[in-house]
Structure formats: C-alpha cells, structure tokens
Amino acid sequence: MTALHAEEAATPAPLPQSMVERMTLIMDAFTGRSTRLTLEDVARRTHLPRSTAHRILDQLVRLDWLDHTSSGYSLGKRALGLGGRDGGHGEIREAAAPLLHRLQIRTGMVVHLAVLDGAEIFYLDKVGGRFALSVPTRVGGRAPAHFTALGKAMLAWLEPEQVEALIDGHISRLTNRTIGDIGTLHQELNRIRQRRGLAFERGERFPGISCVAAAVRGPEGPVAGISLVGDARTPLEQVAPLVADAARQVSLALFPGLASQRRARALHRVADETWSSGPMNRLLAVAQNGDWL
C-alpha cells in the first residue's frame, strides 16, 4: 500500500487540456510586476512542454498580457491593468509610500510620485506639507512630460528615438522657461544623464515653483519618478541627493536583483555611441545657440 501511494505521488498531474487552463497556468507563474521569467522558467513552473509554453507565451505577448525583452518575460499592460483603477500601479505606490512620507517629513516639501504615460506624466501620489495648497497638482492629474522635472527624469533613461516617438509633435510652451523644441529637450536630457539622473524644473510649468526629480528605474528603463517641490528660493541642490536615494530604494524594493545588474554595466550611455544621426544633429544645432539653463 505504501509503495502504491509512493508511485501515485511520483506520477505527475495530468496536463490541462484547454487553452484557457494552460494560459492560466502560465499567468499564475508571474507573481508580480517585478517577476521576470525565461522560457525555461515558465516550462519548469507550469510543467508544460517547452514548445507548448513557447507558443502560448508568444500569443500572450502579442495580446499585451505579457512583455518580452532580452531579460525574459514579464507582466504586460493588460495584466497590470486588471488590478483596478490604478492601472496596475498599486505595487509602485505601495513600495514608494514609506519613502515619500519620509522625504516629506525630512524636508517639509511636497513630494510627488508619477509614471510616464505617452507624452504625459500621470500623478500616482502627492504627499503635502505647508506648501501643498500652493502646488496645483493632484493625484490622478496629468501634465506634459517635457516641462516637468518628473517627466524629464524618466525621459532621460529612454533611447533618443523613443523620446522623439513620444514627444515630437507634442511640444508646447507654458511659460518662458518651458522647453519649446525637441532639440533643446535632447540637450536637457543629456545633462540629466550627466547628473546621474537628477532633473530640475524652475518655473517651466508654474512661475515661482521649482522641483527636483529622479526616476525609479527597472531592468528595462524608467517605471516611475519621485520629485520634491518648493518655491523658487528652495535650494534644490541640497535636497537632490535625498530624492535620488529614495528613487534608488524604490527601484530595489520593486526589483531586488537590480543592484547586481547595475554593477555589471556602465551607468552612463555615451551619446555618440547610442544616438542616431537625427537626434544628435538636432541637439548639436541647439548647442550652437547656447545653453538652455
């Protein structure tokens, strides 16, 4: 009897017959936004044949349920959007919340958390102090990415061609400090990379308001941004390291394996090695006319 039970225990469970059941097995293998699996990982976790897993993964990628990059498969925008009205951003908000409150208490400034959504930023959270009512932003609100520190901090970690695809044609000026063309934007994003990701905003959206921001980065690029907001007299350079550290900690909370990956590759991308001729020519044309800041 014991041997019989042992034999039954060693027998693998029958594979589900329907496509829906097999797709569900695969989706259940991804436990959160930060989960990244190779084809072999998926086949091992689901006990599906490798060829079957590969075929279903391809279908899920085409339908935006999963994303596929060189580092593996991860949840796509459809899967992340199933979590509710936050568009799948609950995990980011949860990871960032304690750090946002810590920043606000330490500085007394307004703290924002936002994500990049096309040519705009979308505010996920706002933690206020005495200055909060003077900052006309709200959770769920949007703003053009190119004239906010949050937007520029995230755009800086995209390829120049990606920036042009998102922003070109959406450039507009709100104040005399707002970036007004794609070439100037490329120039500013290059400065941000040289400052290790710190982006500044001084009167570009609202006169009299200044801001410093840094991107929360994942294995494939920026996933969010954190900013501190003050008035025009605020010494942003003094609080900038706090923003950078908070963004880094949120990145590590969302993607625990990120630290080792960052050590294995250079932090900066060299412009003349990664930029195509179009964006580079526009940046150089602007540079000949003097600095923007």
N, C-alpha and C positions, 0 to 999 in steps of 0.2 A: 504493500500500500504506500509505504514511504517512497519507494522507487518510482511508483506511478505518479505520485504528486510531484516529485522532482523532475520527472520527464515533462509533465504538463507545465511546470513553472519555466522550464527551459525553452518551451515552444513559443516562438514569437507570436504576438497577437496578429490576427489576420489584417491585411491592409484594407483600409476603407475603399469601397468600390466607387462611390460617386465623386465627381469632380469637386463638388461643394465641400465634401468632407476632407478631401485632400488639400484643398486650398485653405480650409480652416486649420488643419494641422500645421501648415507652413506659417500662416499668420500668427498662430499661437506660439511659434518658436521665437518671435520677436517680443521681448518683454517690455520695451520702452523705446523712447526716442534715440537713446544712445546705443542701442543694440545694433551691432554690425556683424553679419554672418557671411561666411563664404558658402559656395555651393556645397562643399563637403560638410560644413557645419549643419546646414539645413537637412541634408540627407541623413546625417547621423542622428539628429534630434527627432526627426519625423519617422525614421526607419523606411522612408520611401526610396525606391531605386533612384540612383543618381540621375539617370536620363529623364525619369518622370518628374523629379524635383526641378530639374533644369527647365523643362518645358513649361511647368506651371509658374515658375519664377519669372520666366520671360513674359508670360501673359499678365502677371500681376504688375510687372514694371510698365508694360505698355498701357495698362489701365490706371497707372498712378497710385496703385495700392502700395507699391514698393519703389524705392530708388535703387539704382545700381551704379556704383563707381568703382574705381580701381581698388578701394579698400573693402569692397563687399556690398552686400545688400542691407538696406535699412528701410524703416517705415517711410512711406511716401505721403504726399499731401492729403490724399483721400483717407488714408488710415488715421493720420494725425487729426484730421478734421472731424472724426467721429466722436471725439471726446466731449463735444458740446459747443457752446457758442464762442469759446475762446479760440476756436480754430486749431486746437491741438497744442496750444501754448501753455497749458497748465503746468507741465513739467518744468518749463523755463521759469515761470512765475514762482513755483514752489522752491526751486533751487536758489533763486535770486532774493527772495523775500527777506531772510535774515540779514543779508549783506546790505540790502537797500536801507533797512532800518538802522543798521549800524552806521552807515555812511551819513544818514540824516542826523543822527544823534551827535556824531563826532564833529560834523561841520556846521550844523544848523541850516543847511541849504536844502533846496528842493532836489529830490532825486527822481529820475525817470528810468523806466525800463521800456524798451521798444524793440520791434522787429522790422526788418525791411520787407516791404510788400510792393514789388514792382518799383515804380519811381517814387514811392512814398514810404514814410515810416508810419507804423501803427503802434500807438502807445498801449502797453500792457499794464503798466503800473505807474503810480505817482505817489511819492511819499513827501509830504509837505512840512514846512516849518512856518515861521512867521512870514516868510516871503511868498508862500504858496499862492495866496489870492492874487498876487501881482503877476503871476505867470499864467497866461491864458491858454493852458493846455488841460486836457482831460483824458482819463482812461477811456479807450475806445476811439479817441480822436486820431486824426491823420495830419501829416504835413509833408510837403515836398522834401525829398531826401537831400537834395543838393544844397539847401541853405540851412540845414540843421547840423549841429555837431554830431548828433546820434547817427544821422544818415551818412555823413561823410566818413565817420569812423567805420561803418560797415562797408561802404562802397570801396574803401581803401584796400580791402582784402579780396576784392574781386579782380578778375583779369580786366584790363582796359577795354577789351572788346565787349565783355559783359556789361561794363558800365555804360558804354555807348548804346548797347541794345536797350538798356533800361531807361536811360536818362535822356539821350539825344532826342530832341523834339519836345521834351517836357521842361526845358529850361525857361524859367521866368524870374523876374526880379521883383522883390517886395520892398526892399529898401536900397539905398545907395551902396550898401555894403554886401548885398547879395551877389553871389557868383552869377554871371549872366551869359556864359557860353561854355561849351563843352571843353575847349582847350584850357581855359582857366581852371575848370574843375579838375582836369587831369593833373595840372600843375599842383593844385592844393592836395590832391590825394597822394601825390608823390611825396610832398612834405610830411604828410601824416605818417606814411610808412617810415620815413627817415626819423620821425619822432617816436618810433616803436608803437605806433597805433594811436597816439593821442590826437584827438581832433578838437579844435577850438571854434567857437562861434561868438562873434562880437557884433551885435546889432544887425545880424543878417536877416533875422525874422522879425524880431521886435526891438525897436530902438531902446537903448538903455538896459538891455538884458544880455548877459554873457553866459557862456556854457562851455564845459569841457566834457568829452565823452571818450569811451573806449569800447571796442567791440568784444562781445563774448564769442569766441571762435571754437568751431568744431573741426573735425578732421577734414571736412570738405569746404570750409570757409566760415563766414560770419553767420551766427544763428540769432544774435540779439545785440543790443547795445545798452550801456549804462551811462547816465550823464548826471552831472551836478550843475545846478543853475543858480546864478546870483545876479546882482546888478552890475552895472558897468564898472564899478570900482573894485569888484571882487578880485583878489589876487589868485587867478585860476592856476597859475604855475605851482602855487603852494599846495593845492588840493589835488592836482592832477595825478600824483602817484597813488593816492587813495582810490581814485576811480580805476586806474589801471590794475591795481591789486584786486579790487572787487570783481572786475570782469574776469580776471585770471582764475579766481577762486570759483566763480560760477561755471566757467569752462571745465574745470577739473571735476566739479560736482556732477556735471552732465555727462562728461566723457572722461572717466577715470584713467583710461590708458593714454590720454593725450600728452602727458608730460614726457613720457619716453619717446613718443613720436616727434615732439618738438625738438628734443635734444638731438635727434638723428638727422635733422635737416636744418638748413640755414633759416634764420628768422626773416631775413630780407630777400626780396626778389630784385635782381639787378635790372634796371629799366631797359637797357639796350639789349638784354638777352631775352626778355619776355614780351616786350611791346612790339606790335606790328607797326608798319610804317605810317599808317593813317593816324592813330592816336599820338604817336611820337611827334609827327610833323606839326600837329595842332598844338601840342604842349610847347614845342620849341618856338613856334610863332608867337605864342603868348609871352614866353620868357623874354623875347627880344624887346617887348614893350615895358618891361619892369615887373617887379613882384606885385602880387595882388594884395598881400597882407602888409 
